[in-house]
Amino acid sequence: VVPGSLVALPDGEAVAREAANRLGNCIRNAIDTHGYATVALSGGSTPGPAYAALAENSRIDWTKVEFFFVDERAVPPDSPRSNYRMAKEALFDRAPIPAERIHRMQGEALDLAAAAREYDLEIRSRLRWSETGMAEFDVGIFGIGDDGHTASLFPGEPTVDVTDRLVVEVPAAGNREARLSLTAPVIEQMRAALVLAVGKGKQEALERVWATSGDVHVTPARYLREVRSVTWLIDKAAGGLG
Ligand code: 6PG
């Protein structure tokens, strides 16, 4: 039984269009309810086309949307590996979004722990808070790694268990550079999550995420199950039909 709602679409293009529509609706609902919307963007390769489609949405008042990041690689903002650069090219450069509404993680910082603390404070100062005392994003966009990671919470790493901060520095491992990532509690507390998975490589990880039992240390993306409104937007191949 898949937690939340599953939307299976023919291909990546359809996933991007649907993700952009749903993201646009979440943003407009939040603005209607609270006067502004807070969004957390993932990087990687899947969400770019969805961000580009969102940029075309003329019904959004962009002055009322605060953009944050789910994670960032330890690279300068103009690096081809930068999640900020991807979002900038797909979305920030294409829609009239005021610069002060864009909150990027400082991937280029020499002291990543300090950058994590700073971003933690930035989130705390801008977000609404839940009754249980946790910063509450209106919506987060997530991807899933073939290994079952989400955000930059990787299987077997101690960052998966961090609960005393909103943002954590993730040490480099193998040929992966260091990163900054939101932590599990702030991910779980989001009002809504849209999870995008395209391609056969995601099938096995998705099965582990959706299985009734499992371990977040093996499959950190299982944290997404806890989000009160989680929607899985997948293509046929990720669903094992391609
Ligand atoms: C990143 C991400 C990461 C991503 C997954 C899936 O910086 O890489 O934010 O968590 O969502 O790795 O990536 P793809 O979309 O490239 O498959």
Residues whose N, C-alpha, C, O or C-beta is under 5 A from the ligand:
A	BS01	6PG	S42 G43 G44 S45 T46 P47 D71 N83 F142 G143 I144 G145 T150 A151 S152
